[in-house]
Amino acid sequence: MAGVKVYTTENCPYCRMVQAFLRKHDVEFELVDVGKDREAAREMIEISGQRGVPVTVVGGDVVVGFDAKRLRELFGTPPEEVVYDAVIVGAGPAGLTAAVYCARKLMKTVILAENIGGQAAWSWAIENYMGFSTISGEELVRKFEEQVRGFDVRLELESVGEVRKEGETLLVRTVSGTIYRTRTLILAPGKEPRRLGLPGEEQLMGKGVSICAICDAPLYRDKPVAVVGGGNAALQTAIEMTEFASSVTLIARRDLRCDEVYVDRAKEAGVQTFSHHEVTALHGDAGLTGITVRDRETGEETDLDVEGLFLAIGLAPNTGFLKGLVALNEEDEILIDENGHTSVPGVFAAGDATCVKAKQIIVAAGDGAKAALEAHEYFEGEPEEEQIVCT
């Protein structure tokens, strides 16, 4: 299809996914880096109304973000029904590691995921993964993906809409209608960014409000921005944004809960910090023009003129699609035992969407390996022991 244009930035993982999807379906396209070309950035914003990437223009259609369902409608193949030995939901460190272990056991394996890398792909710098003193999330995820693609593993960028048990098999249906049947299922859906829940937030998403700084940072060059959050991710985002923005303000509901090294780096970078404050209002219609923050101790409100607001306020388990298939805890995390067994035979889980306390890349990868080994044992017909899940 002629005339396909993809607006992107250099470090955006979702932009790479759009490109991978188009290449897989033999679609020729023009790639435009709006992080380096300001005129192209203005063109993208005028066409889409978005200050966020990726944006794909196909004739009269404008696709915002990595919308696998819409892209498949435009370029993909009709839905099908296929059978696999193992279906893995999620392509973060847990899901990708599980895929390698399943493939090494010669299990016919497919990964279904909205994106490759999950939260890891959003990280500016990772300093606690063994073997690397410092590595970007983008680079680490690329190494994971390269290893997976060295095996006979099918990787489909799809959202899962339904999972259910049918006798001795499991049925997984994607939002585009493709059905996967399997005896073993490994759930590694990870977590998704929390939102503020303020009026106008959804309308301003991509128009000043962002959940992916590594994607959208170049589009806020020389503009005032704010970052919401008090953990490591928020501090890292604020520090990195000083390389682009004219000013960076950090807003945290409580005391900062990050590693002390980030506090020092933020001060050195000139980040202004509002501790014990919360965002109470977003301003702007076509785009964000400012926010209101309130001192949680005095109740005093302050208006800040910012054109970008980056959310780093935590994550919620991406388990809504399970609809009662497996037991969850009060946090909607998947309950598992020490070997990755869920409450349903043949269904295993790993990663940050589970009840495992440590939410770390290295832990997710290790648990992905354990889940795959248990799935292979189940597939080979070894009886499962009574499942005792964590609470």
Secondary structure by P-SEA (a helix, b strand, c coil): ccbbbbbbccccaaaaaaaaaaaaabbbbbbbcccccaaaaaaaaaacccccccbbbcccccccccaaaaaaaacccccccccccbbbccccaaaaaaaaaaaaacccbbbbccccccccccccccccccccccccaaaaaaaaaaaaacccbbbbbcccccccccccbbbbbcccbbbbbbcbbbbcbbbbbbcccccccccccccccccccccccccccccccccccccaaaaaaaaaacccccbbbbbbcccccccaaaaaaaaaaccccccccccccccccccccccccccccccbbbbbbccbbbbcccccccccccccccccccccccccccccccccccccccccccccccccaaaaaaaaaaaaaaaaaaaaccccccccccc
